[in-house]
Amino acid sequence: MSKSNIKGFSILQIILDIVSVPLTIVTLYFGIIYFKDAFRIQNFLVPTSYFGGSFLFFFLPIFLKFYILNKIENMLNYKDIFNNYKKKLFTTCFIPIVNTIIFVIFIRKLLKLNVNKDYKDN
């Protein structure tokens, strides 16, 4: 494989990394709305929402990135590069894992503030 193909594929990986960031932010916004509603419905839904929501909201961009890269691999036969990229799975997943932990901590505080405010208004 020529060096220009390798460079083009690396640029594509960077673009996919950049695209996954706004996708995560958008899903975070909808996640806040979802968690607030779930908390108001019934308390027992909250732990389920945290785990299900955090996996959906933060691992979806990574899943999409690997799905797109896999499609490109099949079309262009970039076997060697994609195998090297799959070896970086841990580092690729590190940021979403940290985001998930931060998300759960801050959303819990946000929910407590909003719930207390709602009860005081009534």
C-alpha positions as CSV (number, residue, x, y, z in Angstrom):
1,M,0.0,0.0,0.0
2,S,1.3,3.4,-0.9
3,K,2.2,6.1,1.6
4,S,-0.5,8.4,0.2
5,N,-3.2,5.8,1.0
6,I,-1.8,5.4,4.6
7,K,-1.8,9.2,5.0
8,G,-5.4,9.5,3.7
9,F,-6.6,6.8,6.0
10,S,-5.0,8.5,9.0
11,I,-6.7,11.7,8.1
12,L,-10.0,9.8,7.9
13,Q,-9.4,8.5,11.4
14,I,-8.8,12.0,12.7
15,I,-12.0,13.2,11.0
16,L,-14.0,10.4,12.5
17,D,-12.6,11.3,15.9
18,I,-13.6,14.9,15.5
19,V,-17.1,13.9,14.3
20,S,-17.6,11.7,17.3
21,V,-17.1,14.7,19.7
22,P,-20.2,16.7,18.6
23,L,-22.2,13.5,18.4
24,T,-21.3,12.8,22.1
25,I,-22.3,16.4,23.1
26,V,-25.6,16.1,21.3
27,T,-26.4,12.8,23.0
28,L,-25.3,14.3,26.3
29,Y,-27.9,17.0,25.9
30,F,-30.7,14.5,25.2
31,G,-29.3,12.4,28.0
32,I,-29.8,15.2,30.5
33,I,-33.5,15.5,29.4
34,Y,-34.0,11.8,29.5
35,F,-32.5,11.4,33.0
36,K,-34.5,14.3,34.4
37,D,-37.8,12.7,33.1
38,A,-36.8,9.2,34.3
39,F,-36.1,10.6,37.8
40,R,-39.5,12.3,38.0
41,I,-41.4,9.2,36.9
42,Q,-40.0,6.7,39.5
43,N,-36.9,6.5,41.6
44,F,-36.1,2.9,40.7
45,L,-35.6,3.9,37.0
46,V,-32.6,6.1,37.8
47,P,-29.9,3.4,38.2
48,T,-31.1,1.6,35.0
49,S,-31.0,4.9,33.2
50,Y,-27.5,5.7,34.3
51,F,-26.0,2.5,33.0
52,G,-28.1,2.1,29.8
53,G,-27.9,5.8,29.0
54,S,-24.2,6.1,29.5
55,F,-23.4,3.1,27.3
56,L,-25.7,4.4,24.6
57,F,-24.6,8.0,24.7
58,F,-20.9,7.5,25.0
59,F,-20.1,4.3,23.2
60,L,-22.4,5.0,20.2
61,P,-19.9,7.3,18.6
62,I,-17.1,4.7,19.0
63,F,-19.4,2.0,17.6
64,L,-20.2,4.2,14.6
65,K,-16.5,5.1,14.0
66,F,-15.5,1.4,14.0
67,Y,-18.5,0.5,11.8
68,I,-17.5,3.2,9.2
69,L,-13.9,2.1,9.3
70,N,-14.9,-1.5,8.9
71,K,-17.0,-0.6,5.8
72,I,-14.0,1.3,4.4
73,E,-11.8,-1.7,5.1
74,N,-14.1,-4.0,3.1
75,M,-14.3,-1.6,0.2
76,L,-10.6,-0.7,-0.1
77,N,-8.9,-3.7,1.5
78,Y,-7.1,-1.7,4.1
79,K,-6.5,-4.8,6.2
80,D,-3.1,-4.0,7.8
81,I,-4.0,-0.4,8.8
82,F,-7.4,-1.3,10.3
83,N,-5.9,-4.2,12.3
84,N,-3.4,-1.7,13.8
85,Y,-6.2,0.7,14.5
86,K,-8.2,-2.0,16.3
87,K,-5.2,-2.6,18.6
88,K,-5.7,1.0,19.8
89,L,-9.2,0.1,21.0
90,F,-8.3,0.7,24.7
91,T,-7.0,4.2,24.0
92,T,-10.0,5.0,21.8
93,C,-12.4,3.9,24.5
94,F,-10.6,5.7,27.3
95,I,-12.2,9.1,26.7
96,P,-15.8,7.8,26.6
97,I,-15.2,5.8,29.8
98,V,-14.0,9.0,31.6
99,N,-16.9,10.9,30.1
100,T,-19.3,8.3,31.4
101,I,-18.0,8.6,34.9
102,I,-18.1,12.4,34.8
103,F,-21.5,12.3,33.3
104,V,-23.0,10.1,36.0
105,I,-21.4,12.2,38.8
106,F,-22.6,15.6,37.4
107,I,-26.1,14.3,36.3
108,R,-26.7,13.0,39.8
109,K,-25.9,16.4,41.3
110,L,-28.0,18.1,38.6
111,L,-30.9,15.9,39.3
112,K,-30.7,16.5,43.1
113,L,-30.7,20.3,42.5
114,N,-33.6,20.2,40.1
115,V,-35.7,17.8,42.2
116,N,-35.1,20.0,45.3
117,K,-36.1,23.1,43.4
118,D,-39.2,21.4,42.1
119,Y,-40.4,20.4,45.5
120,K,-39.8,23.9,46.9
121,D,-41.8,25.5,44.1
122,N,-44.8,23.3,45.0
